[in-house]
Amino acid sequence: MKLQGNIRKMTSKLQETVQYFLPIADELLPMNELIGKSLRIEHTTIINCVNCGRKIKKGYQQGHCYPCMQSLASCDMCILKPETCHYAAGTCREPSWGEANCYIDHYVYIANSSGLKVGITRGTQIPTRWIDQGASQGLPIFKVKNRLHSGLIEDALKPFIADKTNWRRMLQGEPEIQDMQRARDKLLEQAASVLEEVNQQFEDGAYQAIDDAETVNINYPITEYPVKIKSFNLDKTPSLEGTLTGIKGQYLIFDTGVINMRKYAGYELAITDDV
């Protein structure tokens, strides 16, 4: 097999073991089928903007050209920091995009990736968001009417729980299994006073606690975890080879190192197996 084309971040399906697919050119490459095989991944030096398709030397905000990065609402800083959403101020770059993506139900959740963390996601992105982060467990704790309010709640919880994944630790093994309902209850007890302060900024019904959610458990297709993490960089070394031993989050795990495929959205890659 040899496939060549521009890639996007891997898509996934939650099954007994997560099933991964790599969009490359016009195909969806089933990645689970390649585990145990020797692969070569080569960057042809071509990068195209994931939005407009123009040829670029460097990608911004996960594969965009500079003009698209500057103009698209999906590339605004409030995507990374939802508590800074400025749609209500009338300064959203694309109001129609904001209405379709930010003024819909969001969830505040806790997940167990490299340890317990808090995060937010659109309702349509559960459990995809957890899989992309390499979480082994996920539990929604609040349903919120928009992105800004979910970001404010997340921000209020940050002093009591991490909000980022330690990707190196996540790739070195499974985290200790947590009682997620118990962890939720403890977090909400610790943060009760600050959550009440945040609540005073909202209108009635802006969010609701989820008391009856069940933990989602996620298993990844991994035959062997790396003992030591070596990260491949296609901008410095445009070719890599190795036996694929697993996939977790957006990372391919080889016996020779790991690579974050999401980082290379828009890159034209050639992928060959049985090298």
Secondary structure, 3 states (H helix, E strand, C coil): CEEEEEECCCEEECCCCCEEEEEECCEEEECHHHCCCEEEEEEEEEEECCCCCCEECCCECCCECHHHHHHCHHHCHHHHCHHHCCHHHCCCCCHHHHHHHCCCCEEEEEEECCCEEEEEEEHHHCCHHHHHCCCCEEEEEEEECCHHHHHHHHHHHHHHCECCCCHHHHCCCCCCCCCHHHHHHHHHHHCHHHHHHHHCCCCCCCEEECCCCCCEECCCCECCCCCCCCECCCCCCCEEEEEEEEEECCEEEECCEEEEHHHHCCEEEEEEECC
